[in-house]
Amino acid sequence: MPQKVEQSQGKQAPTIKFNGLGLGVGLEVALSSKQSLYTELGSSFVLDATTVYSTTGQQTTQYELVPLPYLSLEYRYYYNLDKRQHAKRDVDAFCSNYTGFFARRVSIRKYDIAFWNFAPIWGMQRRYWNFLYFDAHIGPSIYIADEESLILPHLKFAIGLSLQYGQ
């Protein structure tokens, strides 16, 4: 007879995350025991290489770190919480795999560019020592700017500090 997997009873209290890679701060709030909304405000960076010529005609390359400030909203459905709990793994603060959808607004002031980014995603989130977290997701993404749109792969890695309230 197959063994019945019990319902997950993890602590899904609001969680504040400080992203060390993207220099961002986010808030994840439970909609139910297996669903959440995650919003993040932060900045990614791109290395801009510009070729310049001196008065003698010598070519040099100048490098500049350009900030890409963003605001994102993600819906997440955590699909294996029950299985992880049955295996005696941590399920607090949505430590599990998820599917979902995200929308992001990015602005690049140096180039006077702003665009939207939308994607269905698959990801995983884990916590370590109750205060560090790792979150990664991937999915096909559509980028929509004023004059054009592109479909490109989207990949996100986040590592940082996590504070859970209301435990």
Beta strands, then each sheet from edge to edge (+ up, - down):
strand 1: 15-19
strand 2: 24-30
strand 3: 35-53
strand 4: 59-78
strand 5: 96-108
strand 6: 113-128
strand 7: 132-144
strand 8: 149-164
sheet 1: 1+ 2- 3+ 4- 5+ 6- 7+ 8- 1+
end
